[in-house]
Amino acid sequence: MKLKTKDLLTLAELTPREFVGLIDDSINLKKEFKQGGNKPVLKNKTLTMIFQKPSTRTRVSFEVGMYQLGGHAVNLSSNDMQLSRGESVEDTAKTLSRYSNCIMARVYDHKLLETLAEHASIPVINGLSDSFHPCQILADFMTIKEKKKKLKGIKIAWIGDGNNVCNSMIYGAALSGVNMSIATPKGFEPNKDVVKESKKSTNIELTTDPFTASKNADVIVSDTFSSIHNLDKKRLEKFLPKYQVNDKLMKSAKKDAIFLHCLPAKREQEVTSSVIDGPQSVVWDEAENRLHTQKSLLATLIRA
């Protein structure tokens, strides 16, 4: 499959066919890997990874993913690069384009990614920014399809902060026909433009009541209350105890509902250990699937 976009920064660059196609390809790559390994379709290809923020799943899944596809990954922190000494993002993008086949960047400011993509001649992937986290959502929707055997018509209940992950999940819902009910405290809603745009394609409901959101939900999702913010006492008081995913809240969803969390989790804050370690939790499958969706994305963008 060939994507129309050069870069993946939000998910909005994709068509519904492309989004679902990446998920199906990820499932196939996972099966292929379990049966003996993936074909080296990225032999002699290089991914440059830029990290302004710490990472476990993003770094390991991209680096291992390139290796499993026969390629190589170069890991750079901000301090490793001339960016830390004043070189422009534009010049960095042009330089890396001469060495690499793709750039993945995990940054604070989403505008940096946009500048990087504008001036790079190679694909740029958003590994996380303050506004969006598209790679996480590919893995989330892959996990949902594995467990529920479909996407269209599924109901996701998002509980907590309307953050970067939530914004990308809304785009994913619009691309796949998934319905979303989002429960946040007042003032912590997801991006208004993302909601408005996505409502044209699917049902997106905003509420302040977690039990309203989780009613008849197939999937319940949470994230830390401090994903892209410092978590001070006043902020925490806005979320606890109302927006904690616990056994009582899980019981308000469908009996076969699954629980997702992008990790790392702050146990006993946004989710209790009884839920994240419980039988409805699929967070470890979700984390593993980051590897397979990264491979699908890399193979598709680089080979294009």
Buried (B, 14 or more C-beta within 10 A) or exposed (E): EEBEBBBBBBBBBBEEEBBBBBBBBBBEBBEBBEEEEBEEBBEEBBBBBBBBBEBEBBBBBBBBBBBBBBBBBBBBBEEEBEBEEEEEBEEBBEBBBEEBBBBBBBBEEBEBBBBBBEBBEBBBBBBBBBBBBBBBBBBBBBBBBBBBEEBEEBBBBBBBBBBBBBBBBBBBBBBBBBBBBBBBBEEBBBBEEBBEBBBEBBBBBBBBEBBEBBBEBBBBBBBBBBBBEEBEEEBEEBBEEBBBBBEEBBEBBBEEBBBBBBBEBEEEBBBBEEBBEEEBBBBEBBBBBBBBBBBBBBBBBBEE
